[in-house]
Structures are given as structure tokens and as C-alpha cells.
Amino acid sequence: MNSANRWALAIAERLSDEWDGKKDFSEDAVLLKEVLTKALCAVPDECMRLVGSGIIEESYFKDID
């Protein structure tokens, strides 16, 4: 998995996990993650703009690797 795709998956997972509707609509949270992952993978430059923002820390993978 290339770096942008790895970031896309992490961002999509974070956003879908923190979505307010996840508790009541868990299947929709899965759908949200899938859609966001595909969208972010399709535009890697835009995906990478989110890295280091309030969405996901630049050190995200350093903390778990």
C-alpha cells in the first residue's frame, strides 16, 4: 500500500469512527469509511493536504509503527 493510500485509510477510519451517527447507524459508518477511502485514494494530493491538520497528526504512523 503506498503512502497516500495508507493515509487515506487512516483518515477515513478516523472520520467514520468519530462521526456522531456511528452509534445509531453503525452500517452507515462502515459505508462512510469505504466512500472516504476511495475518494481520498483517488486524489492523493488532496488527501495529503489533511495530514498535519486537525484531522490527523503528522506523527500518526510514528506513534503506531
Backbone bond lengths (Angstrom), bond angles and torsions (degrees), N, CA, C in turn:
res aa  C-N    CA-C-N  psi(-1)  N-CA   C-N-CA  omega(-1)  CA-C   N-CA-C  phi
1 M - - - 1.450 - - 1.528 107.76 -
2 N 1.343 116.28 127.21 1.463 117.70 -179.31 1.524 110.73 -74.49
3 S 1.302 115.96 167.82 1.460 122.13 -173.02 1.522 112.93 -59.74
4 A 1.333 117.69 -46.38 1.470 120.21 -179.14 1.526 110.64 -63.22
5 N 1.328 117.28 -39.50 1.465 119.74 178.76 1.531 110.86 -66.82
6 R 1.302 116.49 -36.52 1.467 120.53 177.97 1.530 109.87 -64.06
7 W 1.329 115.80 -42.42 1.461 120.32 176.72 1.521 110.65 -65.47
8 A 1.327 116.82 -42.12 1.468 120.91 -179.79 1.523 110.56 -57.48
9 L 1.306 116.57 -46.12 1.464 120.89 179.71 1.532 110.86 -63.37
10 A 1.319 117.42 -43.10 1.467 121.17 -179.72 1.529 111.08 -64.68
11 I 1.323 117.02 -42.15 1.461 121.05 179.88 1.520 109.98 -66.35
12 A 1.319 117.03 -45.81 1.466 121.03 -179.99 1.524 110.79 -62.05
13 E 1.319 116.55 -40.56 1.458 120.30 178.97 1.528 110.96 -64.44
14 R 1.313 116.55 -43.79 1.464 120.13 179.96 1.525 111.02 -63.09
15 L 1.330 116.82 -48.03 1.459 119.97 -177.46 1.526 112.11 -65.29
16 S 1.314 117.29 -41.82 1.462 119.37 179.82 1.524 111.20 -70.17
17 D 1.322 116.74 -33.46 1.456 120.62 179.50 1.535 111.51 -70.41
18 E 1.316 116.86 -33.27 1.459 120.92 -177.72 1.521 113.32 -93.07
19 W 1.318 117.58 -0.13 1.467 121.94 179.23 1.529 109.78 -63.44
20 D 1.318 116.63 131.94 1.463 121.56 -177.56 1.529 113.65 -58.90
21 G 1.322 117.66 -29.99 1.456 120.56 -177.16 1.516 114.72 -82.94
22 K 1.320 117.71 -2.10 1.469 120.98 -174.60 1.526 112.47 -57.57
23 K 1.308 117.29 -40.30 1.467 120.71 -176.97 1.524 111.42 -61.77
24 D 1.321 116.79 -43.47 1.460 121.17 -177.01 1.523 113.53 -87.82
25 F 1.311 117.21 -22.69 1.452 122.32 -175.52 1.530 110.66 -132.97
26 S 1.308 116.60 64.18 1.466 120.51 -174.52 1.531 112.24 -62.61
27 E 1.320 117.41 -34.80 1.473 119.71 178.20 1.527 110.68 -66.33
28 D 1.322 116.67 -35.00 1.460 119.96 177.70 1.523 111.47 -70.57
29 A 1.324 117.34 -29.22 1.460 120.39 175.85 1.529 110.24 -65.33
30 V 1.327 116.43 -37.75 1.469 120.80 176.43 1.526 109.48 -65.63
31 L 1.323 116.44 -43.63 1.464 121.14 177.90 1.524 110.45 -61.16
32 L 1.322 117.04 -43.74 1.460 121.26 178.89 1.522 110.95 -58.98
33 K 1.308 116.86 -44.19 1.469 121.15 178.89 1.526 111.08 -60.85
34 E 1.330 116.93 -44.10 1.470 120.89 -179.52 1.521 111.17 -64.10
35 V 1.318 117.05 -45.37 1.466 121.26 -178.49 1.524 110.81 -65.83
36 L 1.317 116.70 -45.64 1.465 119.90 179.21 1.524 111.92 -62.98
37 T 1.321 117.18 -40.88 1.465 120.52 178.72 1.521 110.33 -60.17
38 K 1.329 117.02 -48.67 1.473 120.41 179.47 1.518 111.58 -61.00
39 A 1.327 116.53 -44.45 1.461 120.40 -178.20 1.525 111.05 -64.59
40 L 1.317 117.21 -45.25 1.464 120.55 -179.00 1.526 112.15 -68.60
41 C 1.319 117.52 -34.29 1.464 120.69 176.84 1.530 111.39 -68.21
42 A 1.321 115.94 -30.62 1.465 120.67 -178.40 1.523 112.66 -71.99
43 V 1.322 116.68 -23.78 1.466 121.18 -179.63 1.536 109.31 -131.62
44 P 1.329 116.61 73.82 1.471 120.11 -174.19 1.530 114.22 -57.38
45 D 1.322 118.51 -34.07 1.468 119.33 179.47 1.524 111.13 -64.13
46 E 1.312 116.12 -41.09 1.465 120.18 178.30 1.524 110.53 -69.24
47 C 1.313 116.65 -38.33 1.459 121.22 176.55 1.520 109.87 -57.78
48 M 1.307 116.56 -47.21 1.460 121.05 -176.10 1.533 112.38 -67.84
49 R 1.335 117.34 -19.60 1.463 119.87 175.71 1.523 111.14 -64.92
50 L 1.321 117.58 -25.23 1.459 121.89 -178.73 1.524 112.95 -79.69
51 V 1.322 116.19 -21.46 1.465 120.77 -178.99 1.527 108.60 -69.62
52 G 1.313 115.24 126.61 1.458 120.49 -178.00 1.520 112.63 90.81
53 S 1.323 115.89 4.16 1.463 120.56 176.53 1.526 108.65 -97.36
54 G 1.311 116.35 -172.41 1.452 120.67 176.21 1.516 112.65 -70.13
55 I 1.322 116.67 -9.26 1.465 121.95 179.06 1.525 110.72 -76.45
56 I 1.339 116.11 -47.44 1.467 120.31 -179.09 1.532 109.35 -153.11
57 E 1.301 115.44 134.68 1.460 121.37 -177.06 1.527 110.89 -72.82
58 E 1.318 115.15 148.80 1.462 120.45 176.44 1.522 111.47 -62.61
59 S 1.302 116.82 -26.51 1.461 121.88 -176.99 1.546 112.32 -91.02
60 Y 1.305 118.49 9.71 1.467 122.16 -173.88 1.524 112.15 -51.44
61 F 1.305 118.52 -50.40 1.461 120.82 -177.71 1.525 112.37 -76.96
62 K 1.301 117.80 -25.88 1.462 119.74 176.72 1.509 110.78 -63.86
63 D 1.328 115.84 -34.08 1.469 120.92 -179.28 1.532 112.57 -71.09
64 I 1.344 117.91 -26.46 1.461 119.55 -175.57 1.523 114.10 -110.79
65 D 1.315 118.09 -12.30 1.480 120.20 179.41 1.507 111.70 -78.85
